[in-house]
Structures are given as structure tokens and as C-alpha cells.
Amino acid sequence: MKLLVVICSYRVTDLTLDCLRSLADRIGRVPGSRVAVVENGTGPEDARRLREAIETNGWGAWADLTVLYPNRGFTGGNNAVLREALASGDPPEYVLLLNADTVVLDGALEALVDFMDAHPRAGAAGGALVWPDGEVYGPPFRFLRVASELDRGLRFGLVTRLLRPWTVPVRPIPTEACAVEWVSGANIILRRTMLDQIGLLDEGLYTYYDDVDLCLRAKRAGWETWYVPESKIIHLEGKSTGIVTGSVKRRPAYWFQARRRFFLKSYGAAYAAAADAAFIAGFAMWRLRRRLQGLPDTDPQHMLVDAIRNSVFLTGFAVTEVENPAMPRKPSR
């Protein structure tokens, strides 16, 4: 198999069907490709709808459905398919992880596959994320660091300019293919031989920080990550979780737990503590400045309290797995 596209669907069945419709006329442009849809714990009615749509539209020639219950998060849902595919007699050369809330545009698949074919040291690559009107909004990224956590919290123009080489989004958004540190997991192609070397997604992260974690592990193993703007998909950000850039919705506990796990496992206890301190101090100063200047409050609700509550200073330095909210909590002793 040349390419396996994996779509993990949770509470976005209608959008998943739109994504499949966008693939119907495009998947055949990369010979030897298939699509694996994962119904990741939404419920039997949604699984039935997906199964009937695949059968009715003739998509079964190139698409398969896997039904999981309960929800296993982005990492567990994708890994359920990847583990089986990579162990099969015809494993894919490349895997494309594609969010269910996306629409694939003309040339998007071919651009990524052709790029990977031409760049054998590329272990991962991601395309441009665009709004429905075609405007590119999703940049590639730099790895999370203490400096970027300070900037994320402080939001002070002079400091941001000084820290620009270390801030997470790459600005301006590149218009040509370039090596970067990590790309969004909403549209990321992965080389099978890289996955054979570094392993699959970290299921201990559940849903967030899995893309930066994967790209960091790839880099440490000697692989490159690239941004390929010729590949464009429409991404309707955050439809499964409700977490979108600029949203005031309170961040769920699993977001903070994933962030904590990422820093501890990737950089160690001292660095995780420095990252927590940098964000909390910076964000506290921003909240004070916002109030003094009478600026509108656009931050997620209870963000400062939640950041402190979930910091390593209060939760400890052990690397733990994110609690799956779909599973019953273990009773405390």
C-alpha cells in the first residue's frame, strides 16, 4: 500500500461524511491508497450512519470502518488502526492522519506524497490549513520552550518581539516548502519506517500535544519535519473538543494533563517546572495588565487557576497518563 489515510471521528459524524465526500474524487489520484475511518466512541447510531454511507455511496472500494467504544482519544483511536495496518502483509509506505473536521482540496494528497518521495529524510510533513474562503491560517511551529511559555502567558509586544525566534507559531507563514520543528496533527503525513523506529502516537497523551511529541521524537531519532504549503485542506478547528484559538471555553483537565506529561517526559522535571513558572508568572501579569487597561477578557475561563492547579508544583513530577474522561475514574484510596 502506498498511502493510508486515517480519519478519527468523535461527535462529528456529519463532518466526517463531508470529509469522505471530499476524498471520493481524490483518493484515486494516489494509486495504492485507502482510507480508514475510526468511529471513536460516539455511539452505535453514528457507527450505523457511517457504515451505511460507505455502502450506499460505493466508498467501500477505498474506505473501511473501525468502530471503537468507549472513546480512546485521538492517540488511541488512530493507533488502533495504525497498529493493525503496520503489522499487515501490505503495510502502507505513508500514513496520513487527517482530522474528521476537514475537507481535502485538489492536489493536497499528491503534494504530500510527492514531497515525501523526493525527501527520504523527511519523517513527517504537514500541509497548510485554510478557512473555507481559502485564506491560510494554520502555520507550522517551533517546539515548546520556557521562552515560548513565557510569551504565551505575558503577551507583551516588546517581549514577543525579543522572543520571536522561540515563539511557537512560525510567522509569517511560509509560502514555500521548508523544514520546521513540528506541524499540526490535523493533516500530517508520516513515513512508515520512521514509525517503525520511534513508535506510534503516545496514548498516554490522550488527545492533545501528540503532534509536537511525535515530531520531537522524530527529530531526536534523526528525522526531519517539513511544511508543504502546496497541500491545502480546509480545517474547521476544534469541532470535536470545542477548543479553538481565541475561545473562552474552559480548557478540560485532559488538556492540562497532556501538556504536563509532554514537558515532563520530553524535557525532565526541572524544565517542566521552569515552563510552568514562566507561563503562570507571565499570564498573571497579563491578567493584571488587562484589568488595569480595561481590555476585553478573551481568555479561557479560569485559565490561571487551572494552570496553577495542574502545574507540577501541585501535581508532582511523576510522568503520568492523561485520564480518559470516557472511562470511569478509579476510586481514590
MIKOLLUM-76543 format. One line per 2 residues: for each residue x, y, z of C-alpha. Coordinates in steps of 0.25 Angstrom, whole numbers, plus 5000, padded with zeros to 4 digits. Example, Ala and Ser with C-alpha at 12.3 -4.5 7.8 and 13.67 -1.06 7.14 Angstrom:
REM residues 2
5049 4982 5031 | 5055 4996 5029
//
This chain:
REM residues 333
5000 5000 5000 | 5005 5014 4997
4996 5023 5006 | 4987 5020 5017
4978 5032 5021 | 4973 5031 5036
4961 5039 5040 | 4957 5038 5055
4943 5043 5057 | 4937 5046 5070
4924 5054 5071 | 4925 5060 5057
4919 5049 5048 | 4913 5060 5038
4927 5066 5037 | 4933 5052 5035
4923 5049 5024 | 4927 5063 5017
4942 5059 5018 | 4939 5046 5012
4932 5053 5000 | 4944 5062 4998
4953 5049 4997 | 4943 5042 4988
4949 5048 4975 | 4963 5050 4980
4967 5037 4987 | 4969 5030 4974
4980 5041 4970 | 4990 5034 4978
4990 5019 4973 | 4990 5009 4984
4983 5017 4995 | 4972 5014 5005
4964 5021 5015 | 4962 5016 5030
4950 5023 5037 | 4950 5021 5052
4937 5023 5059 | 4943 5026 5073
4932 5024 5083 | 4921 5034 5079
4911 5023 5079 | 4904 5012 5071
4895 5021 5063 | 4907 5029 5058
4914 5016 5054 | 4902 5011 5047
4901 5025 5039 | 4916 5024 5035
4914 5009 5031 | 4902 5012 5022
4908 5024 5015 | 4921 5016 5012
4912 5005 5006 | 4902 5014 4999
4912 5023 4992 | 4921 5011 4988
4932 5017 4996 | 4935 5002 5001
4945 5001 4989 | 4954 5010 4996
4949 5012 5011 | 4948 5003 5023
4941 5006 5036 | 4946 5002 5050
4937 5004 5062 | 4943 5006 5076
4936 5008 5089 | 4938 5015 5098
4945 5027 5092 | 4960 5025 5093
4965 5040 5089 | 4972 5044 5077
4984 5036 5080 | 4977 5023 5084
4967 5024 5072 | 4978 5025 5062
4987 5015 5068 | 4976 5004 5068
4977 5005 5052 | 4991 5008 5051
4996 4996 5059 | 4988 4987 5051
4992 4993 5037 | 5007 4993 5040
5006 4979 5044 | 4999 4974 5032
5005 4967 5020 | 5004 4980 5012
5007 4992 5021 | 5006 5006 5016
5018 5013 5012 | 5012 5026 5017
5001 5029 5027 | 4993 5042 5027
4986 5046 5040 | 4974 5054 5036
4964 5061 5045 | 4950 5058 5043
4946 5073 5042 | 4954 5075 5029
4951 5076 5015 | 4962 5071 5005
4965 5081 4994 | 4970 5077 4980
4985 5073 4980 | 4986 5072 4995
4989 5057 4995 | 4998 5057 4983
5006 5069 4988 | 5010 5062 5001
5012 5048 4995 | 5021 5054 4984
5029 5062 4994 | 5032 5050 5003
5036 5042 4991 | 5046 5053 4988
5051 5055 5002 | 5055 5042 5008
5060 5048 5021 | 5046 5054 5024
5039 5046 5034 | 5027 5055 5035
5021 5067 5027 | 5009 5075 5028
5001 5084 5019 | 4994 5097 5020
4981 5099 5028 | 4972 5108 5021
4958 5115 5024 | 4946 5111 5015
4949 5124 5007 | 4963 5119 5004
4971 5128 5014 | 4983 5121 5020
4982 5122 5035 | 4990 5110 5041
5005 5112 5042 | 5016 5102 5045
5022 5102 5058 | 5034 5103 5067
5036 5093 5079 | 5030 5098 5092
5041 5104 5101 | 5041 5112 5114
5042 5125 5106 | 5030 5121 5098
5022 5118 5110 | 5026 5132 5116
5022 5139 5103 | 5009 5131 5102
5005 5136 5116 | 5011 5150 5116
5006 5155 5103 | 5014 5168 5103
5019 5173 5090 | 5033 5177 5093
5036 5163 5100 | 5029 5156 5088
5038 5163 5078 | 5050 5159 5086
5046 5145 5087 | 5041 5143 5073
5052 5133 5069 | 5046 5124 5080
5031 5126 5079 | 5023 5114 5075
5016 5119 5062 | 5025 5122 5050
5022 5136 5045 | 5020 5140 5035
5014 5127 5030 | 5024 5121 5019
5019 5121 5005 | 5029 5110 5000
5033 5097 5006 | 5043 5097 5018
5048 5089 5029 | 5041 5092 5042
5040 5087 5056 | 5026 5082 5056
5013 5082 5049 | 4998 5081 5053
4993 5067 5055 | 4980 5071 5047
4988 5068 5034 | 5001 5061 5036
5007 5050 5027 | 5017 5040 5034
5027 5031 5028 | 5025 5016 5032
5040 5014 5034 | 5040 5026 5044
5028 5020 5052 | 5035 5006 5052
5047 5013 5058 | 5041 5023 5068
5027 5016 5071 | 5013 5021 5069
5005 5032 5076 | 5007 5033 5091
4994 5028 5096 | 4997 5034 5110
4994 5048 5104 | 4980 5044 5100
4977 5056 5091 | 4986 5068 5091
5001 5070 5090 | 5002 5057 5082
5007 5064 5069 | 5018 5072 5075
5022 5060 5083 | 5023 5051 5071
5031 5062 5063 | 5041 5064 5075
5043 5049 5076 | 5045 5048 5061
5055 5059 5062 | 5063 5053 5073
5064 5040 5064 | 5070 5048 5053
5057 5050 5044 | 5053 5063 5038
5039 5070 5039 | 5034 5079 5027
5023 5089 5024 | 5018 5087 5010
5008 5099 5007 | 5005 5093 4993
4996 5083 5001 | 4984 5090 5006
4972 5085 5014 | 4960 5093 5020
4960 5091 5035 | 4948 5094 5043
4956 5095 5056 | 4952 5089 5069
4939 5083 5065 | 4941 5070 5074
4946 5077 5086 | 4941 5091 5085
4955 5096 5088 | 4959 5107 5077
4968 5118 5077 | 4962 5130 5084
4951 5122 5090 | 4947 5126 5105
4942 5112 5107 | 4949 5106 5119
4960 5096 5116 | 4957 5082 5120
4966 5075 5130 | 4972 5066 5120
4978 5078 5112 | 4986 5082 5124
4990 5067 5127 | 4995 5065 5113
5003 5078 5114 | 5009 5074 5127
5012 5060 5122 | 5019 5065 5110
5028 5074 5117 | 5032 5064 5128
5034 5053 5118 | 5041 5061 5108
5050 5071 5116 | 5050 5066 5130
5045 5071 5144 | 5054 5084 5145
5050 5089 5131 | 5035 5085 5133
5036 5094 5146 | 5042 5105 5139
5032 5104 5127 | 5020 5104 5138
5026 5116 5145 | 5029 5124 5132
5014 5123 5128 | 5008 5125 5141
5016 5137 5144 | 5014 5143 5130
4999 5140 5130 | 4997 5146 5144
5004 5159 5139 | 4995 5159 5127
4983 5157 5134 | 4986 5169 5143
4990 5178 5132 | 4977 5174 5124
4969 5178 5136 | 4977 5191 5138
4975 5195 5124 | 4961 5191 5123
4963 5181 5112 | 4953 5171 5108
4954 5157 5114 | 4956 5147 5103
4964 5137 5111 | 4958 5123 5114
4950 5123 5127 | 4958 5120 5140
4971 5119 5132 | 4981 5124 5143
4975 5116 5154 | 4974 5103 5145
4989 5105 5141 | 4993 5106 5155
4985 5094 5160 | 4990 5086 5149
5005 5090 5150 | 5016 5081 5154
5017 5089 5167 | 5003 5084 5172
5002 5071 5164 | 5017 5066 5165
5028 5061 5156 | 5024 5047 5152
5021 5045 5138 | 5006 5040 5138
4996 5037 5127 | 4984 5046 5124
4971 5042 5130 | 4962 5037 5119
4949 5045 5122 | 4941 5034 5115
4945 5024 5125 | 4940 5023 5140
4950 5029 5150 | 4958 5020 5159
4953 5022 5173 | 4964 5029 5182
4970 5021 5193
//
